[in-house]
């Protein structure tokens, strides 16, 4: 089923507010874009969904079960996969093979070698299996960490600024890959171009750590007030020869 509900969630880092009364829900196999500028609280939302943080106020439900510290155990961990913005924060194995195999061992899978090789082929990274992940480019590291998550077949995928370290070619591959993936996915980004390609629905957070929009992506792209409020577009002057004018710019 994998229905997700956040109800009136607030979260504080010591004296700093990170989330202010956040509410939204996600249906099974839905892809949701979580849009907002840096510091809006997107990463905090994903960490709550992954059971890494727990809200100071409000409730988080997965399949109508309230998620608390007491019930975040191995079964929950296997359902939820999270990819952080900085892939190096997740890397701790000596080779790409070991990195992908690690979660399979933790969750007690059989046929580990076959599973690692199959996912490596799917991601086009089989030539890296004997290498250290730290030797690879940012985009390659993101591919490897995504492979290390999807290899154990989670039911929910959480992605935090996944294209930040990717070149245009890898970004194009990623968009196609995620679009075709039959899984519940929440993708946090401030890149409107990537967001527009990946989902028909967006939840937008502003710099006051509130949800200011939840709805259709096409309608959002026409709503300059919301985009400006969330600092996802800006306006400045341009000089074209002797002609000066102003217009809006998307943030990428």
Number of C-alpha atoms within 10 A of each C-alpha: 11 19 17 20 20 21 16 16 21 21 23 14 10 7 6 8 13 21 26 18 15 21 18 13 15 17 15 16 17 18 24 24 26 26 28 29 20 15 14 23 26 26 22 21 25 23 16 17 25 21 19 12 15 21 19 12 16 15 19 23 17 17 13 12 13 12 19 15 10 6 12 13 11 10 10 16 15 18 15 20 22 23 21 19 19 16 21 14 9 15 17 14 15 13 18 29 23 20 23 28 23 18 18 23 13 11 13 9 12 10 8 17 12 10 16 25 18 14 20 23 11 11 17 13 18 16 10 17 18 12 14 17 26 17 11 14 13 19 20 22 23 27 21 27 22 22 22 25 23 18 20 24 16 17 19 24 25 23 21 23 22 23 21 17 18 19 13 11 9 16 17 14 13 21 15 13 12 16 15 10 11 12 18 22 26 24 25 27 26 27 18 20 12 20 21 16 13 22 20 17 20 25 23 28 29 24 17 16 22 21 23 16 17 19 13 13 20 13 12 20 13 10 12 15 11 18 24 15 17 24 19 23 19 14 11 9 10 11 9 8 6 5 7 9 9 10 9 12 11 16 14 12
